[in-house]
Every structure is written in structure tokens, then in C-alpha cells.
């Protein structure tokens, strides 16, 4: 039984011109850290090395209206 290998281009557009540009853009950013503020954490907290995070509720639950609605 052979091992299943996913293509490294599986998420890129199949059009050759688009794929070439996508590869170039990806190569320029792939080693950068991933910062995703979608958790509704104030981005200033991520940018300020001296920022205080408070309690988990202050950081994750109170500012996130999805979590508050779910609770």
C-alpha cells in the first residue's frame, strides 16, 4: 500500500498564471509568524510587548460576542 501524499499546491488556483503568483507570494511570507486576531482579542495586545493580559475571561470571553452569545 502506497503512502498518500498531498500536493503542496493543493490550496492554490489551478490556473498556471495564478498558481505562479500564489507560489511567489506564499514563499515571501511562509516563514512569518501567524497572527490571527479573529478571536476578537484586541490586536494592540499582540503588538505591545508590555501589554497585560488580565484574566482568561477578560481576554477571551468578554470581548468575543460569539462566546458570550453561546454561553
PDB file of N, CA, C and O in Angstrom:
ATOM      1  N   UNK A   1       0.833  -1.177   0.000  1.00  0.00           N
ATOM      2  CA  UNK A   1       0.000   0.000   0.000  1.00  0.00           C
ATOM      3  C   UNK A   1       0.882   1.246   0.000  1.00  0.00           C
ATOM      4  O   UNK A   1       1.745   1.402   0.864  1.00  0.00           O
ATOM      5  N   UNK A   2       0.664   2.125  -0.965  1.00  0.00           N
ATOM      6  CA  UNK A   2       1.489   3.326  -1.053  1.00  0.00           C
ATOM      7  C   UNK A   2       0.977   4.418  -0.120  1.00  0.00           C
ATOM      8  O   UNK A   2      -0.212   4.489   0.191  1.00  0.00           O
ATOM      9  N   UNK A   3       1.889   5.251   0.309  1.00  0.00           N
ATOM     10  CA  UNK A   3       1.546   6.354   1.210  1.00  0.00           C
ATOM     11  C   UNK A   3       0.899   7.482   0.416  1.00  0.00           C
ATOM     12  O   UNK A   3       1.369   7.836  -0.665  1.00  0.00           O
ATOM     13  N   UNK A   4      -0.162   8.036   0.948  1.00  0.00           N
ATOM     14  CA  UNK A   4      -0.867   9.134   0.299  1.00  0.00           C
ATOM     15  C   UNK A   4      -0.102  10.426   0.546  1.00  0.00           C
ATOM     16  O   UNK A   4       0.183  10.766   1.695  1.00  0.00           O
ATOM     17  N   UNK A   5       0.233  11.147  -0.515  1.00  0.00           N
ATOM     18  CA  UNK A   5       0.988  12.392  -0.412  1.00  0.00           C
ATOM     19  C   UNK A   5       0.148  13.524  -1.002  1.00  0.00           C
ATOM     20  O   UNK A   5      -0.282  13.458  -2.153  1.00  0.00           O
ATOM     21  N   UNK A   6      -0.076  14.551  -0.207  1.00  0.00           N
ATOM     22  CA  UNK A   6      -0.827  15.718  -0.679  1.00  0.00           C
ATOM     23  C   UNK A   6       0.088  16.654  -1.456  1.00  0.00           C
ATOM     24  O   UNK A   6       1.251  16.835  -1.096  1.00  0.00           O
ATOM     25  N   UNK A   7      -0.433  17.238  -2.506  1.00  0.00           N
ATOM     26  CA  UNK A   7       0.330  18.202  -3.292  1.00  0.00           C
ATOM     27  C   UNK A   7       0.550  19.471  -2.467  1.00  0.00           C
ATOM     28  O   UNK A   7      -0.374  19.937  -1.801  1.00  0.00           O
ATOM     29  N   UNK A   8       1.755  20.036  -2.502  1.00  0.00           N
ATOM     30  CA  UNK A   8       1.969  21.299  -1.784  1.00  0.00           C
ATOM     31  C   UNK A   8       1.169  22.456  -2.400  1.00  0.00           C
ATOM     32  O   UNK A   8       1.004  23.501  -1.771  1.00  0.00           O
ATOM     33  N   UNK A   9       0.677  22.269  -3.621  1.00  0.00           N
ATOM     34  CA  UNK A   9      -0.098  23.304  -4.305  1.00  0.00           C
ATOM     35  C   UNK A   9      -1.606  23.076  -4.187  1.00  0.00           C
ATOM     36  O   UNK A   9      -2.372  23.715  -4.907  1.00  0.00           O
ATOM     37  N   UNK A  10      -2.043  22.203  -3.317  1.00  0.00           N
ATOM     38  CA  UNK A  10      -3.462  21.805  -3.263  1.00  0.00           C
ATOM     39  C   UNK A  10      -4.415  22.957  -2.954  1.00  0.00           C
ATOM     40  O   UNK A  10      -5.591  22.887  -3.312  1.00  0.00           O
ATOM     41  N   UNK A  11      -3.946  23.993  -2.311  1.00  0.00           N
ATOM     42  CA  UNK A  11      -4.818  25.124  -1.974  1.00  0.00           C
ATOM     43  C   UNK A  11      -4.683  26.274  -2.968  1.00  0.00           C
ATOM     44  O   UNK A  11      -5.351  27.299  -2.830  1.00  0.00           O
ATOM     45  N   UNK A  12      -3.836  26.106  -3.950  1.00  0.00           N
ATOM     46  CA  UNK A  12      -3.607  27.169  -4.917  1.00  0.00           C
ATOM     47  C   UNK A  12      -4.512  26.999  -6.130  1.00  0.00           C
ATOM     48  O   UNK A  12      -4.981  25.900  -6.429  1.00  0.00           O
ATOM     49  N   UNK A  13      -4.746  28.108  -6.821  1.00  0.00           N
ATOM     50  CA  UNK A  13      -5.577  28.099  -8.024  1.00  0.00           C
ATOM     51  C   UNK A  13      -4.949  27.196  -9.096  1.00  0.00           C
ATOM     52  O   UNK A  13      -3.728  27.191  -9.248  1.00  0.00           O
ATOM     53  N   UNK A  14      -5.752  26.441  -9.831  1.00  0.00           N
ATOM     54  CA  UNK A  14      -5.194  25.566 -10.871  1.00  0.00           C
ATOM     55  C   UNK A  14      -4.674  26.307 -12.109  1.00  0.00           C
ATOM     56  O   UNK A  14      -3.897  25.742 -12.879  1.00  0.00           O
ATOM     57  N   UNK A  15      -5.090  27.559 -12.309  1.00  0.00           N
ATOM     58  CA  UNK A  15      -4.605  28.336 -13.445  1.00  0.00           C
ATOM     59  C   UNK A  15      -3.100  28.571 -13.277  1.00  0.00           C
ATOM     60  O   UNK A  15      -2.673  29.072 -12.236  1.00  0.00           O
ATOM     61  N   UNK A  16      -2.284  28.217 -14.284  1.00  0.00           N
ATOM     62  CA  UNK A  16      -0.825  28.340 -14.141  1.00  0.00           C
ATOM     63  C   UNK A  16      -0.337  29.744 -13.788  1.00  0.00           C
ATOM     64  O   UNK A  16       0.587  29.886 -12.987  1.00  0.00           O
ATOM     65  N   UNK A  17      -0.939  30.778 -14.365  1.00  0.00           N
ATOM     66  CA  UNK A  17      -0.508  32.147 -14.054  1.00  0.00           C
ATOM     67  C   UNK A  17      -0.835  32.492 -12.597  1.00  0.00           C
ATOM     68  O   UNK A  17      -0.013  33.075 -11.890  1.00  0.00           O
ATOM     69  N   UNK A  18      -2.030  32.129 -12.161  1.00  0.00           N
ATOM     70  CA  UNK A  18      -2.428  32.379 -10.766  1.00  0.00           C
ATOM     71  C   UNK A  18      -1.543  31.574  -9.813  1.00  0.00           C
ATOM     72  O   UNK A  18      -1.084  32.086  -8.791  1.00  0.00           O
ATOM     73  N   UNK A  19      -1.314  30.323 -10.162  1.00  0.00           N
ATOM     74  CA  UNK A  19      -0.518  29.450  -9.292  1.00  0.00           C
ATOM     75  C   UNK A  19       0.905  29.976  -9.146  1.00  0.00           C
ATOM     76  O   UNK A  19       1.470  29.926  -8.054  1.00  0.00           O
ATOM     77  N   UNK A  20       1.484  30.475 -10.219  1.00  0.00           N
ATOM     78  CA  UNK A  20       2.841  31.018 -10.168  1.00  0.00           C
ATOM     79  C   UNK A  20       2.909  32.216  -9.220  1.00  0.00           C
ATOM     80  O   UNK A  20       3.813  32.306  -8.389  1.00  0.00           O
ATOM     81  N   UNK A  21       1.962  33.123  -9.347  1.00  0.00           N
ATOM     82  CA  UNK A  21       1.916  34.289  -8.464  1.00  0.00           C
ATOM     83  C   UNK A  21       1.664  33.862  -7.018  1.00  0.00           C
ATOM     84  O   UNK A  21       2.265  34.399  -6.088  1.00  0.00           O
ATOM     85  N   UNK A  22       0.779  32.902  -6.845  1.00  0.00           N
ATOM     86  CA  UNK A  22       0.463  32.419  -5.497  1.00  0.00           C
ATOM     87  C   UNK A  22       1.686  31.810  -4.840  1.00  0.00           C
ATOM     88  O   UNK A  22       1.956  32.065  -3.666  1.00  0.00           O
ATOM     89  N   UNK A  23       2.423  31.011  -5.584  1.00  0.00           N
ATOM     90  CA  UNK A  23       3.658  30.411  -5.039  1.00  0.00           C
ATOM     91  C   UNK A  23       4.639  31.505  -4.621  1.00  0.00           C
ATOM     92  O   UNK A  23       5.242  31.434  -3.550  1.00  0.00           O
ATOM     93  N   UNK A  24       4.792  32.515  -5.473  1.00  0.00           N
ATOM     94  CA  UNK A  24       5.723  33.607  -5.176  1.00  0.00           C
ATOM     95  C   UNK A  24       5.310  34.344  -3.899  1.00  0.00           C
ATOM     96  O   UNK A  24       6.144  34.613  -3.034  1.00  0.00           O
ATOM     97  N   UNK A  25       4.030  34.664  -3.789  1.00  0.00           N
ATOM     98  CA  UNK A  25       3.550  35.349  -2.579  1.00  0.00           C
ATOM     99  C   UNK A  25       3.713  34.469  -1.344  1.00  0.00           C
ATOM    100  O   UNK A  25       4.154  34.931  -0.292  1.00  0.00           O
ATOM    101  N   UNK A  26       3.354  33.207  -1.486  1.00  0.00           N
ATOM    102  CA  UNK A  26       3.470  32.279  -0.355  1.00  0.00           C
ATOM    103  C   UNK A  26       4.919  32.158   0.117  1.00  0.00           C
ATOM    104  O   UNK A  26       5.193  32.186   1.317  1.00  0.00           O
ATOM    105  N   UNK A  27       5.839  32.024  -0.831  1.00  0.00           N
ATOM    106  CA  UNK A  27       7.255  31.896  -0.466  1.00  0.00           C
ATOM    107  C   UNK A  27       7.747  33.121   0.306  1.00  0.00           C
ATOM    108  O   UNK A  27       8.619  32.999   1.166  1.00  0.00           O
ATOM    109  N   UNK A  28       7.195  34.299   0.005  1.00  0.00           N
ATOM    110  CA  UNK A  28       7.650  35.519   0.677  1.00  0.00           C
ATOM    111  C   UNK A  28       7.131  35.647   2.105  1.00  0.00           C
ATOM    112  O   UNK A  28       7.667  36.437   2.882  1.00  0.00           O
ATOM    113  N   UNK A  29       6.090  34.880   2.469  1.00  0.00           N
ATOM    114  CA  UNK A  29       5.506  35.025   3.812  1.00  0.00           C
ATOM    115  C   UNK A  29       5.447  33.728   4.622  1.00  0.00           C
ATOM    116  O   UNK A  29       5.055  33.759   5.788  1.00  0.00           O
ATOM    117  N   UNK A  30       5.818  32.616   4.047  1.00  0.00           N
ATOM    118  CA  UNK A  30       5.578  31.330   4.715  1.00  0.00           C
ATOM    119  C   UNK A  30       6.312  31.158   6.036  1.00  0.00           C
ATOM    120  O   UNK A  30       5.853  30.391   6.882  1.00  0.00           O
ATOM    121  N   UNK A  31       7.422  31.834   6.244  1.00  0.00           N
ATOM    122  CA  UNK A  31       8.165  31.689   7.489  1.00  0.00           C
ATOM    123  C   UNK A  31       7.809  32.751   8.528  1.00  0.00           C
ATOM    124  O   UNK A  31       8.375  32.763   9.621  1.00  0.00           O
ATOM    125  N   UNK A  32       6.880  33.635   8.195  1.00  0.00           N
ATOM    126  CA  UNK A  32       6.459  34.661   9.151  1.00  0.00           C
ATOM    127  C   UNK A  32       5.505  34.041  10.173  1.00  0.00           C
ATOM    128  O   UNK A  32       4.808  33.076   9.861  1.00  0.00           O
ATOM    129  N   UNK A  33       5.467  34.584  11.384  1.00  0.00           N
ATOM    130  CA  UNK A  33       4.533  34.045  12.375  1.00  0.00           C
ATOM    131  C   UNK A  33       3.086  34.327  11.979  1.00  0.00           C
ATOM    132  O   UNK A  33       2.782  35.348  11.362  1.00  0.00           O
ATOM    133  N   UNK A  34       2.220  33.420  12.339  1.00  0.00           N
ATOM    134  CA  UNK A  34       0.804  33.575  12.058  1.00  0.00           C
ATOM    135  C   UNK A  34       0.161  34.372  13.182  1.00  0.00           C
ATOM    136  O   UNK A  34       0.209  33.967  14.343  1.00  0.00           O
ATOM    137  N   UNK A  35      -0.437  35.504  12.838  1.00  0.00           N
ATOM    138  CA  UNK A  35      -1.161  36.311  13.810  1.00  0.00           C
ATOM    139  C   UNK A  35      -2.578  36.450  13.289  1.00  0.00           C
ATOM    140  O   UNK A  35      -2.812  37.061  12.246  1.00  0.00           O
ATOM    141  N   UNK A  36      -3.507  35.886  14.013  1.00  0.00           N
ATOM    142  CA  UNK A  36      -4.897  35.899  13.583  1.00  0.00           C
ATOM    143  C   UNK A  36      -5.747  36.472  14.709  1.00  0.00           C
ATOM    144  O   UNK A  36      -6.079  35.754  15.652  1.00  0.00           O
ATOM    145  N   UNK A  37      -6.107  37.753  14.629  1.00  0.00           N
ATOM    146  CA  UNK A  37      -6.886  38.356  15.705  1.00  0.00           C
ATOM    147  C   UNK A  37      -8.372  38.033  15.628  1.00  0.00           C
ATOM    148  O   UNK A  37      -9.177  38.698  16.281  1.00  0.00           O
ATOM    149  N   UNK A  38      -8.752  37.031  14.849  1.00  0.00           N
ATOM    150  CA  UNK A  38     -10.168  36.749  14.708  1.00  0.00           C
ATOM    151  C   UNK A  38     -10.817  36.300  16.020  1.00  0.00           C
ATOM    152  O   UNK A  38     -12.044  36.286  16.123  1.00  0.00           O
ATOM    153  N   UNK A  39     -10.035  35.943  16.998  1.00  0.00           N
ATOM    154  CA  UNK A  39     -10.590  35.574  18.293  1.00  0.00           C
ATOM    155  C   UNK A  39     -11.112  36.778  19.058  1.00  0.00           C
ATOM    156  O   UNK A  39     -11.470  36.656  20.229  1.00  0.00           O
ATOM    157  N   UNK A  40     -11.162  37.927  18.423  1.00  0.00           N
ATOM    158  CA  UNK A  40     -11.677  39.167  18.985  1.00  0.00           C
ATOM    159  C   UNK A  40     -10.808  39.683  20.121  1.00  0.00           C
ATOM    160  O   UNK A  40     -11.268  40.422  20.991  1.00  0.00           O
ATOM    161  N   UNK A  41      -9.548  39.281  20.095  1.00  0.00           N
ATOM    162  CA  UNK A  41      -8.568  39.844  21.017  1.00  0.00           C
ATOM    163  C   UNK A  41      -8.089  41.144  20.394  1.00  0.00           C
ATOM    164  O   UNK A  41      -7.789  41.189  19.201  1.00  0.00           O
ATOM    165  N   UNK A  42      -8.017  42.195  21.189  1.00  0.00           N
ATOM    166  CA  UNK A  42      -7.555  43.493  20.693  1.00  0.00           C
ATOM    167  C   UNK A  42      -6.152  43.335  20.106  1.00  0.00           C
ATOM    168  O   UNK A  42      -5.242  42.921  20.826  1.00  0.00           O
ATOM    169  N   UNK A  43      -5.943  43.652  18.817  1.00  0.00           N
ATOM    170  CA  UNK A  43      -4.620  43.498  18.204  1.00  0.00           C
ATOM    171  C   UNK A  43      -3.531  44.281  18.929  1.00  0.00           C
ATOM    172  O   UNK A  43      -2.360  43.911  18.841  1.00  0.00           O
ATOM    173  N   UNK A  44      -3.874  45.336  19.633  1.00  0.00           N
ATOM    174  CA  UNK A  44      -2.875  46.097  20.382  1.00  0.00           C
ATOM    175  C   UNK A  44      -2.200  45.224  21.432  1.00  0.00           C
ATOM    176  O   UNK A  44      -1.021  45.417  21.731  1.00  0.00           O
ATOM    177  N   UNK A  45      -2.931  44.267  21.994  1.00  0.00           N
ATOM    178  CA  UNK A  45      -2.332  43.357  22.971  1.00  0.00           C
ATOM    179  C   UNK A  45      -1.248  42.498  22.329  1.00  0.00           C
ATOM    180  O   UNK A  45      -0.257  42.159  22.975  1.00  0.00           O
ATOM    181  N   UNK A  46      -1.431  42.150  21.076  1.00  0.00           N
ATOM    182  CA  UNK A  46      -0.449  41.325  20.382  1.00  0.00           C
ATOM    183  C   UNK A  46       0.758  42.138  19.943  1.00  0.00           C
ATOM    184  O   UNK A  46       1.850  41.589  19.794  1.00  0.00           O
ATOM    185  N   UNK A  47       0.578  43.438  19.733  1.00  0.00           N
ATOM    186  CA  UNK A  47       1.653  44.289  19.247  1.00  0.00           C
ATOM    187  C   UNK A  47       2.497  44.889  20.363  1.00  0.00           C
ATOM    188  O   UNK A  47       3.652  45.247  20.135  1.00  0.00           O
ATOM    189  N   UNK A  48       1.940  45.006  21.563  1.00  0.00           N
ATOM    190  CA  UNK A  48       2.630  45.664  22.675  1.00  0.00           C
ATOM    191  C   UNK A  48       3.316  44.632  23.562  1.00  0.00           C
ATOM    192  O   UNK A  48       2.634  43.854  24.230  1.00  0.00           O
ATOM    193  N   UNK A  49       4.657  44.604  23.587  1.00  0.00           N
ATOM    194  CA  UNK A  49       5.353  43.622  24.406  1.00  0.00           C
ATOM    195  C   UNK A  49       5.084  43.795  25.907  1.00  0.00           C
ATOM    196  O   UNK A  49       5.256  42.847  26.673  1.00  0.00           O
ATOM    197  N   UNK A  50       4.668  44.979  26.331  1.00  0.00           N
ATOM    198  CA  UNK A  50       4.413  45.215  27.740  1.00  0.00           C
ATOM    199  C   UNK A  50       2.948  45.073  28.130  1.00  0.00           C
ATOM    200  O   UNK A  50       2.568  45.388  29.258  1.00  0.00           O
ATOM    201  N   UNK A  51       2.139  44.606  27.211  1.00  0.00           N
ATOM    202  CA  UNK A  51       0.693  44.502  27.476  1.00  0.00           C
ATOM    203  C   UNK A  51       0.408  43.458  28.542  1.00  0.00           C
ATOM    204  O   UNK A  51       1.065  42.419  28.611  1.00  0.00           O
ATOM    205  N   UNK A  52      -0.576  43.753  29.361  1.00  0.00           N
ATOM    206  CA  UNK A  52      -1.037  42.791  30.365  1.00  0.00           C
ATOM    207  C   UNK A  52      -2.284  42.095  29.843  1.00  0.00           C
ATOM    208  O   UNK A  52      -3.121  42.716  29.188  1.00  0.00           O
ATOM    209  N   UNK A  53      -2.404  40.836  30.127  1.00  0.00           N
ATOM    210  CA  UNK A  53      -3.497  40.069  29.559  1.00  0.00           C
ATOM    211  C   UNK A  53      -4.690  39.901  30.488  1.00  0.00           C
ATOM    212  O   UNK A  53      -5.756  39.502  30.019  1.00  0.00           O
ATOM    213  N   UNK A  54      -4.567  40.178  31.751  1.00  0.00           N
ATOM    214  CA  UNK A  54      -5.708  40.022  32.655  1.00  0.00           C
ATOM    215  C   UNK A  54      -6.122  38.570  32.800  1.00  0.00           C
ATOM    216  O   UNK A  54      -5.322  37.655  32.600  1.00  0.00           O
ATOM    217  N   UNK A  55      -7.370  38.376  33.148  1.00  0.00           N
ATOM    218  CA  UNK A  55      -7.869  37.010  33.329  1.00  0.00           C
ATOM    219  C   UNK A  55      -8.266  36.411  31.984  1.00  0.00           C
ATOM    220  O   UNK A  55      -8.436  37.147  31.012  1.00  0.00           O
ATOM    221  N   UNK A  56      -8.417  35.092  31.908  1.00  0.00           N
ATOM    222  CA  UNK A  56      -8.889  34.495  30.651  1.00  0.00           C
ATOM    223  C   UNK A  56     -10.241  35.059  30.214  1.00  0.00           C
ATOM    224  O   UNK A  56     -10.483  35.215  29.017  1.00  0.00           O
ATOM    225  N   UNK A  57     -11.114  35.364  31.157  1.00  0.00           N
ATOM    226  CA  UNK A  57     -12.415  35.941  30.800  1.00  0.00           C
ATOM    227  C   UNK A  57     -12.232  37.311  30.161  1.00  0.00           C
ATOM    228  O   UNK A  57     -12.887  37.627  29.168  1.00  0.00           O
ATOM    229  N   UNK A  58     -11.337  38.131  30.731  1.00  0.00           N
ATOM    230  CA  UNK A  58     -11.073  39.464  30.171  1.00  0.00           C
ATOM    231  C   UNK A  58     -10.506  39.374  28.758  1.00  0.00           C
ATOM    232  O   UNK A  58     -10.789  40.216  27.906  1.00  0.00           O
ATOM    233  N   UNK A  59      -9.713  38.354  28.526  1.00  0.00           N
ATOM    234  CA  UNK A  59      -9.032  38.236  27.246  1.00  0.00           C
ATOM    235  C   UNK A  59      -9.868  37.563  26.171  1.00  0.00           C
ATOM    236  O   UNK A  59      -9.902  38.028  25.032  1.00  0.00           O
ATOM    237  N   UNK A  60     -10.550  36.463  26.522  1.00  0.00           N
ATOM    238  CA  UNK A  60     -11.203  35.654  25.500  1.00  0.00           C
ATOM    239  C   UNK A  60     -12.730  35.693  25.500  1.00  0.00           C
ATOM    240  O   UNK A  60     -13.343  35.640  24.434  1.00  0.00           O
ATOM    241  N   UNK A  61     -13.342  35.783  26.651  1.00  0.00           N
ATOM    242  CA  UNK A  61     -14.799  35.628  26.706  1.00  0.00           C
ATOM    243  C   UNK A  61     -15.534  36.957  26.571  1.00  0.00           C
ATOM    244  O   UNK A  61     -16.427  37.087  25.734  1.00  0.00           O
ATOM    245  N   UNK A  62     -15.173  37.933  27.376  1.00  0.00           N
ATOM    246  CA  UNK A  62     -15.907  39.202  27.389  1.00  0.00           C
ATOM    247  C   UNK A  62     -15.861  39.938  26.045  1.00  0.00           C
ATOM    248  O   UNK A  62     -16.898  40.426  25.596  1.00  0.00           O
ATOM    249  N   UNK A  63     -14.684  40.037  25.376  1.00  0.00           N
ATOM    250  CA  UNK A  63     -14.677  40.767  24.106  1.00  0.00           C
ATOM    251  C   UNK A  63     -15.218  39.962  22.919  1.00  0.00           C
ATOM    252  O   UNK A  63     -15.403  40.527  21.841  1.00  0.00           O
ATOM    253  N   UNK A  64     -15.471  38.690  23.081  1.00  0.00           N
ATOM    254  CA  UNK A  64     -15.893  37.852  21.962  1.00  0.00           C
ATOM    255  C   UNK A  64     -17.415  37.644  22.013  1.00  0.00           C
ATOM    256  O   UNK A  64     -17.906  36.824  22.789  1.00  0.00           O
ATOM    257  N   UNK A  65     -18.142  38.377  21.197  1.00  0.00           N
ATOM    258  CA  UNK A  65     -19.606  38.314  21.253  1.00  0.00           C
ATOM    259  C   UNK A  65     -20.133  36.943  20.869  1.00  0.00           C
ATOM    260  O   UNK A  65     -21.236  36.581  21.277  1.00  0.00           O
ATOM    261  N   UNK A  66     -19.374  36.164  20.091  1.00  0.00           N
ATOM    262  CA  UNK A  66     -19.827  34.807  19.753  1.00  0.00           C
ATOM    263  C   UNK A  66     -19.829  33.926  21.003  1.00  0.00           C
ATOM    264  O   UNK A  66     -20.782  33.183  21.240  1.00  0.00           O
ATOM    265  N   UNK A  67     -18.766  34.011  21.799  1.00  0.00           N
ATOM    266  CA  UNK A  67     -18.687  33.206  23.014  1.00  0.00           C
ATOM    267  C   UNK A  67     -19.753  33.637  24.011  1.00  0.00           C
ATOM    268  O   UNK A  67     -20.405  32.795  24.629  1.00  0.00           O
ATOM    269  N   UNK A  68     -19.933  34.951  24.171  1.00  0.00           N
ATOM    270  CA  UNK A  68     -20.934  35.443  25.110  1.00  0.00           C
ATOM    271  C   UNK A  68     -22.325  34.970  24.706  1.00  0.00           C
ATOM    272  O   UNK A  68     -23.100  34.541  25.562  1.00  0.00           O
ATOM    273  N   UNK A  69     -22.658  35.040  23.416  1.00  0.00           N
ATOM    274  CA  UNK A  69     -23.970  34.571  22.955  1.00  0.00           C
ATOM    275  C   UNK A  69     -24.123  33.070  23.182  1.00  0.00           C
ATOM    276  O   UNK A  69     -25.200  32.605  23.555  1.00  0.00           O
ATOM    277  N   UNK A  70     -23.062  32.320  22.961  1.00  0.00           N
ATOM    278  CA  UNK A  70     -23.124  30.874  23.136  1.00  0.00           C
ATOM    279  C   UNK A  70     -23.353  30.531  24.611  1.00  0.00           C
ATOM    280  O   UNK A  70     -24.112  29.613  24.921  1.00  0.00           O
ATOM    281  N   UNK A  71     -22.708  31.258  25.513  1.00  0.00           N
ATOM    282  CA  UNK A  71     -22.869  30.983  26.939  1.00  0.00           C
ATOM    283  C   UNK A  71     -24.270  31.338  27.385  1.00  0.00           C
ATOM    284  O   UNK A  71     -24.603  31.177  28.559  1.00  0.00           O
TER     285      UNK A  71
END
